[in-house]
Amino acid sequence: MQTPPPDNDAPIALGRFEPLAPNYDVALCDVWGVLHDGITAHLDAADALMRFRSAGGVVVLVSNAPRPSEWVVMSLDEKGVPRSAWDGVITSGDVARRMLADRGLTSVHHIGPLRDLPLLGDERISRVGIDEAPIALATGLENEATETPDDYADRLAEMKRKDLPLICANPDLVVQVGDQTIWCAGAIADLYEKAGGETLWAGKPYAPIYDAALRLAAEILGRDVPRDRVVAIGDAVRTDLAGATAAGIDCVFVADGIHGDELGRGSPDPEKLKALFSEHGYQPVAVMPKLIW
């Protein structure tokens, strides 16, 4: 299948995944917002992915988490998401680590909380100040409870004066944790890019993470997969829907995620859905409040 162009007059129909599943060999599924809300597992979504796998499909979880994929696996285990719901995991942290390795770098100026240090690989890459760094890496805000991206203006200006490239290990602007909205690294990187700083994006909606996910899917299947046999599942227009469209793959949009409050949780307003998709110029192949079979 191919994603049709946006049709402002087309009705927005809420659906289930089962009728779509035979059209695809691979599902690239978002994690936060689809499989959990940061606290609670969405077991109906896990069930839908298990049923897709039982029919021969491959599921690769694609996350903008700024940490290695093994951390996402542990987090899913803790939340009770069954491993039978997926075949493989790729994170923007994995892609960022590869970006650093490909450049042969051994030091970096890190912006983010200490909990993200596993991304640096057990101190194989050292954290240094701006003056000593060949590159910067943003994984988040250092104190997300008290800071906003604007608190980093002076630091970003100093990085710009030094012409430091910045790798963004999580392009999300915000994430929903239960009923709270938390700033992410993407908000810092967005400020840096708007100021003219060189910014390298590791995760969705950018090509590197989709290329990595499709390589992993091909390894699992033992063959390449045409992009018209791949579907992305996600809850964010800016990352999931935009990224899938740019990658040439279909997208199932989950409305109760990051856009849930504006659309209406549990029963998204069709007119608001149409306006949202029209505003951004994207059209999913299906919409559902939560991923269900």
C-alpha positions in Angstrom: 0.0 0.0 0.0 1.0 3.6 -0.4 -0.1 6.5 1.8 -2.7 8.5 -0.1 -2.3 12.3 -0.2 -4.3 14.2 2.4 -8.0 14.6 1.5 -9.6 17.3 3.5 -13.1 16.1 2.6 -12.4 12.4 3.4 -14.1 11.1 6.6 -11.8 10.0 9.4 -12.8 6.4 10.2 -11.7 4.8 13.5 -10.5 1.2 12.9 -8.7 -1.8 14.2 -5.5 -3.3 13.1 -6.7 -6.8 12.1 -8.2 -5.8 8.7 -4.9 -4.0 7.8 -2.5 -6.7 9.0 -2.5 -8.9 5.9 -1.2 -5.9 3.8 2.1 -5.9 5.7 5.1 -8.1 6.5 6.7 -5.7 9.0 5.4 -3.3 11.6 7.7 -0.5 13.0 6.0 0.3 16.2 6.5 3.3 18.5 6.9 2.5 22.2 6.0 5.4 24.4 2.4 6.4 23.6 1.6 3.1 22.0 2.8 0.3 24.2 2.8 2.3 27.4 2.3 5.9 28.7 5.5 6.1 30.6 3.9 4.3 33.6 1.3 1.8 32.6 1.5 -0.9 29.9 -1.1 -0.9 27.1 -1.7 -4.6 26.9 -4.3 -4.4 24.1 -1.6 -2.9 21.9 0.8 -5.7 22.9 -1.9 -8.2 22.1 -2.4 -6.7 18.6 1.4 -7.0 17.9 1.4 -10.6 19.2 -1.4 -11.5 16.8 0.4 -9.8 13.9 3.5 -11.9 14.7 1.5 -15.1 15.0 0.3 -14.5 11.5 4.0 -14.3 10.2 4.6 -10.6 10.6 7.8 -9.1 12.1 7.6 -6.3 14.7 10.5 -3.9 15.3 10.0 -1.4 18.1 11.3 2.0 17.1 11.9 4.4 20.0 13.3 7.9 20.3 14.7 6.8 23.7 18.2 8.4 24.1 19.6 5.1 25.5 20.7 1.8 24.0 18.0 -0.6 23.0 18.7 -3.0 25.9 17.5 -0.3 28.3 14.2 -0.1 26.4 13.9 -3.9 26.7 14.4 -3.7 30.5 11.9 -0.9 30.8 9.3 -2.9 28.9 9.9 -5.9 31.1 9.4 -3.7 34.2 6.1 -2.4 32.9 4.9 -5.9 32.0 4.9 -5.6 28.2 5.5 -9.2 27.0 8.5 -10.0 24.9 6.3 -12.0 22.6 5.0 -8.7 21.3 8.1 -7.8 19.4 11.1 -9.3 17.5 13.6 -6.5 17.8 14.2 -3.0 19.1 16.1 0.0 17.7 16.4 3.3 19.5 17.6 6.8 18.6 20.2 6.1 21.3 21.6 3.2 19.2 21.7 5.5 16.1 23.4 8.3 18.1 26.0 5.8 19.4 26.7 4.7 15.8 27.1 8.3 14.7 29.7 8.8 17.4 31.5 5.5 16.5 31.5 6.2 12.8 33.4 9.5 13.5 35.9 7.7 15.8 35.2 10.1 18.6 36.4 9.5 22.2 35.0 12.6 23.9 31.8 14.5 23.8 30.1 17.5 25.5 27.0 15.9 26.9 23.7 17.7 27.6 21.3 15.5 29.6 20.7 13.7 32.8 23.2 11.3 34.3 20.8 8.4 33.8 21.5 8.6 30.0 25.3 7.9 30.5 24.9 4.2 29.3 24.7 5.7 25.9 28.4 6.5 26.1 29.2 2.9 26.4 30.7 2.4 29.9 32.9 5.4 29.6 34.5 4.5 26.2 33.6 8.0 25.4 34.5 10.7 28.0 32.4 13.7 28.9 34.2 17.0 28.5 33.6 20.7 28.5 32.7 22.7 25.4 36.2 24.0 24.9 37.6 20.4 24.8 34.8 18.7 22.8 34.8 17.9 19.1 31.0 17.4 19.2 28.0 17.7 21.5 25.4 15.2 22.4 21.9 16.1 23.7 19.9 13.4 25.4 17.6 15.6 27.4 17.4 18.3 30.0 19.6 17.8 33.0 16.8 18.6 35.4 13.6 18.1 33.6 11.5 18.8 36.8 12.8 22.4 37.0 14.3 23.4 33.7 13.0 24.4 30.3 14.9 24.5 26.9 15.3 28.3 27.3 17.6 27.6 30.3 20.2 26.3 27.8 20.4 29.5 25.6 23.8 30.6 26.9 25.3 27.2 26.6 24.0 26.7 23.1 25.3 30.2 22.2 28.8 29.1 23.4 28.6 25.9 21.4 27.6 27.9 18.3 30.6 30.2 18.8 32.8 27.0 18.9 31.0 25.6 15.8 30.3 22.4 17.6 28.0 19.9 15.8 25.2 18.6 18.0 23.9 15.1 17.8 20.3 14.9 19.1 19.7 11.5 20.6 16.0 12.1 21.1 14.2 14.3 18.5 11.0 14.4 20.5 10.1 17.9 21.8 8.0 16.6 24.7 6.9 13.2 26.1 3.8 12.3 28.1 4.5 10.6 31.5 1.1 9.7 32.8 -0.7 13.0 32.9 2.6 15.1 32.9 4.3 16.6 29.9 8.1 16.5 30.0 10.6 18.4 27.8 12.9 16.3 25.6 16.3 16.7 23.9 14.6 17.6 20.6 13.5 21.0 22.1 17.1 21.9 22.9 18.3 20.7 19.4 15.5 22.6 17.8 16.7 25.8 19.4 20.3 25.1 18.3 19.3 24.4 14.7 17.2 27.6 14.6 20.3 29.5 15.8 22.3 28.1 12.8 24.1 25.4 14.7 24.9 22.1 12.9 22.4 19.6 14.2 22.4 15.8 13.5 19.2 14.0 14.2 19.4 10.4 15.3 15.7 9.4 15.7 12.3 9.8 14.2 11.3 11.5 11.9 14.7 11.3 10.3 16.0 8.7 7.8 18.8 7.1 9.9 16.5 5.3 12.4 14.2 4.0 9.7 17.1 2.7 7.7 18.4 0.9 10.8 15.0 -0.5 11.7 14.5 -1.8 8.2 17.9 -3.4 8.2 17.1 -5.1 11.4 13.7 -6.3 10.1 15.4 -7.7 7.0 17.9 -9.6 9.2 15.0 -11.1 11.2 13.1 -12.1 8.1 16.1 -13.2 6.1 15.2 -11.0 3.2 14.7 -7.4 2.2 11.2 -6.0 2.6 9.6 -3.7 0.1 8.5 -0.5 1.8 4.9 -0.9 0.6 4.9 -4.0 2.9 5.9 -2.0 5.9 3.6 -0.1 8.3 4.6 2.3 11.1 2.5 2.6 14.2 2.8 5.7 16.3 1.1 8.6 18.2 3.0 11.7 17.2 2.4 13.6 13.9 5.7 15.4 14.1 7.8 12.2 14.5 5.8 9.0 13.7 3.5 10.2 10.9 6.0 12.6 9.4 8.8 10.0 9.6 6.8 7.2 8.0 5.7 9.5 5.2 9.2 10.6 4.5 10.4 7.0 4.5 7.7 5.9 2.0 5.8 3.7 4.4 2.2 3.7 5.6 1.3 4.8 9.1 -1.4 3.8 11.6 -2.0 6.8 13.9 -2.8 6.2 17.6 -4.8 9.2 18.7 -4.7 8.8 22.5 -1.0 9.4 22.8 0.7 12.8 22.7 -2.2 14.4 20.9 -4.9 12.8 23.1 -5.8 15.9 25.1 -6.3 18.1 22.0 -8.2 15.4 20.0 -10.3 13.9 22.8 -9.2 10.8 24.6 -11.0 7.6 24.0 -13.1 9.2 21.2 -11.1 11.6 19.0 -13.0 14.3 17.3 -13.1 13.6 13.5 -13.0 17.3 12.6 -10.0 17.9 14.9 -8.3 14.8 13.3 -8.9 16.2 9.9 -7.6 19.6 10.9 -4.5 18.1 12.4 -3.6 16.0 9.4 -4.4 18.9 7.0 -2.2 21.3 9.0 0.8 19.0 8.7 0.1 17.6 5.2 0.1 13.9 6.2 -2.5 11.2 6.0 -2.4 7.9 7.9 -4.0 4.7 6.5 -6.0 4.3 9.8 -6.7 6.0 13.0 -7.5 4.3 16.4 -7.6 5.7 19.9 -5.4 2.9 21.0 -3.7 0.1 19.1 -6.2 -2.8 19.1 -6.5 -5.9 17.1 
